[in-house]
């Protein structure tokens, strides 16, 4: 790896910023390229063959253009469907994002866990295999949200999103007797990287308090394991590039700066 590695973070839209924020904290010295494939957003509405046909060649173009030392697929839907073909096609190391079912079930006290993701993620065999392997006797409720990723995208872009719209998307996560803390859901896995962008509102709108599991810190630790410890702070060599595949103009630079560790993405 280079002294200041280039880390490419890839998502269907802006959800991967929740992962980028943690990775930047782990490696503030790196150069970052964030790619939002908004021309194909939302990924949850596409079939697996369509996603593979889209993402695999696009990733080849990005690797050729930016020569990253490591690529983070900051999208659950893409990770459970396209990560294996990507690893087969390219030698660059990839870090994926998969539903954090194992740690959620390990820490649940009531043994009731919900997995909140896109419909594509919760329907995949990969997700069901994680439950079979790691649920450890927990009752796991899979919730395929049709609109929450789009609501998060809209909110970050400055569009007003109502509390009612968000509450309706998360309501199926809350199972059991609301009046009995020992017999109801106590842990919710955020199985889409867009969802932590709304975490403050998810906490406020939940019918009772639960632990929300965000995969971003674990992904950042994995990046650190592969690249090694940070060599220092962001300097003149550590910059950031933001790419929207639609090439649509955006006015998000100020809103995005905190996710890039204070950098203004070019």
N, C-alpha and C positions, 0 to 999 in steps of 0.2 A: 504494500500500500504506500501511497505517496505520503510525504510529511503532512501535508494538508489535504486529506482525501476529499474528493467530490462525492457527496451523497445525494442520490436522486430519490426523491419521495414522490410516489405515483398514486393518484386516486382518480375516481370518476369526477370529482368536483372538489369542493373545499373541505370535506370531512377530514381528509388526511392532515389538515393543519393541526388537529388535536394530537396527532402522532408526531408531526414535525416539531411541535413545541417541546416535547419531552426529549426527542433526539438531539435537538439543538442544545439543550441543557447538558446532555451527556457529552457531546462533542462540539463545543462552541468554536473550536478552531477550524472546523471543516467548511468547505464551500458547498452551498446547497442549491439544488435545482428542484423546484417543485413543479410537477406537471399535473394539471387538472384536465382530464379528458372530458371536458364539458360538452364537446360535440356529440358524445355518445351517452351523456347522462340522462336518466339514472341507470346504472348497470343492472339494478334489480329487475328491470323491465325487459331484459334481453335474455335469450337462450344461451346455454353453455357453448354450443358451437359458434354462435354469433360473437360471443365475447372472446373466444379463443382466436377467431379469424380477425377480430379487431385489434386485440391487445398484443399478440405475439409479434406481428410485423411492426407495429408502432413502437414497441420496445426496442426492436432492432435499430430503428431510425434514431431513437433517443440515445442508445448506447454509442452509436457511431458519432453522433453529434457532440456528446458531452463526456464520454469516457469515464463514467462513474466508477469509483472503487467499490461501491456497494449500492444496491437498490432496495428500497423499502416499498413493498406493495401495501400501502396504507388504506386498504379496502378489504373488508371481509368477503364481499361477493366475489371480487377478482381473485382473492387468495384461495378460496375453496374451489374455484373452477379453473383458474388459469395458471396458478403457481407451478404446478407440475410441468405443463408444457413449456413454460418460460425457463425453468431450470434445465429442461432437456435441450432447449434451443441455444442457450447462452451460457458462457463460462463465468460471467460476472455473478458474484454471490447475491442471493436474494433473501430478504427477511420478510416473511408474510405476516398477515394479521388474521388470526382465527379466533372463534368464540372462546372466551376464557371460562369454559365450563369446569375444568378441573379445579382451579383455585376457588371458584364460586361455591362448588359443592363441598369442598374441603372446609370452608369457613361458615357455611350456613348452620345456624343453630336450630331452625325449625324444620330443616330438611325439605324446604319448599323453595325452589329456584326457578326464575323465569329467564329465558333468553330472548332478548328483544333485538331483532335484526330485520333485514329486508326479507321479502318472501323468498327470494332466491337462496339466501343464506340458510334460512331455517328449513328449507326443503331439501337441501343437499345431503347426500349420503354421508359426506365428510362430517357434517354436524351431528347426524344421528350416531355415527361411530364414536364421536367424542362422548356422547351421553352414555352409550353402552360401556365404554371403557372407563369413564371417570366419574359417573354420577354417584357411585358409592351408596346407593340406596336412596338418594334424593328423588323427590318428585319434581321433574323438570318440565316446565310449560314452555313450549315454543310459540313465540308471538311474531308473526310476519307482518310488519308494519308497512302499509302501502304508501304512506305519504311523509313519514317523519323525516327522512333524509332530505326531501325537497323542502320541507318546512325549515329545517336547519340551514339549508343553503340560502333560502329566502331571507331568513332572519339575519344571517351574517352579512348579506348584501344590502341590508338596511330596510327591507320590506317589513311591514307590520304583520306579525303572526299572532293570532289570537290564542289566549290560554285554552279556550274550549277545543280548538283544533289539536293542540298538543295533548291535552288531557284525554281526548278520545283515542289517540294513538297508543297511549301507554296503559289505558284502563285494563286491557286483557292480561297484563302482567300480574295483576294483584288478585291472587286466588286465596281461598280459604275463608275462615271466619274473621271478618274485620274486627269483631269485638274480642277476639282471642289472640293475643300476640304470639302465643306458642303454636298456633295452628294456622298461620297465614304466611304468605311469601315474605321472606326477609332479605332476599338477595336478587338483584336483577343484573344480568350480564348485558352490557352495551355491545352488541355484536354488529355494530356499524360505526365507523369512525366519525360519521357526521353527528351522532347522538351526543357525545360529550360536549359539543359546541353549545348544547342547550341544557347542560347539566344543572345550572342554577334554577332553571324553570322546571326541570323534571323533579328536582327535590321539592320545590314549592308546591307543585301540582299533584304530587303523589298522595293517595288517600291515607297512607300511613308511612312512617319512616322505614326505608330499606337501605341496604348497602348497594350502591351502584358500582359495578366492576368495569373500569376503564382499562383497556389493554395497553394503552400507550406507554406507561412506565416499564412494563415487561419488554416491549419492543425496543425501547431505548437501551435497556440492559443488554439485550441480544446484540444490538449494534455495537455496543462497547466491547462485548466479548469477541466479536469478529474483527473489529478494527483496532482494539487495544485502547488504553486510556487516552484521554485528551492530552494534546501536547501544549496546551495553553489556551489563551483567550482569543476571541476573534480579532484578527488584525487586518492589515491592508489586503492580505491574500484571501481572507475569508469573506466571501460575498454571497449573494443570493440572486437567483433568477426564478421568475414566475412565468410559467407557460400555460396558456389556455389553448387547447387544440382547436377550438372554434375560431380563434383569432378575433373574437369580439372585443371591442374596447371595454375597459372596466375602470372604475374609480376607487379601487380597493386598497391602494398602497398604504394609506394610513391605518386602515383596519387590520391589515395583514402584518404590519411591522412587529407587534408583540409576539406573533407566532414564529417569526424569523430571528428571535433573540435581539430585537432592536434594529436589525438591518432593514433597509428599505429595498424590497425586491425590485430588480430591474425588469 
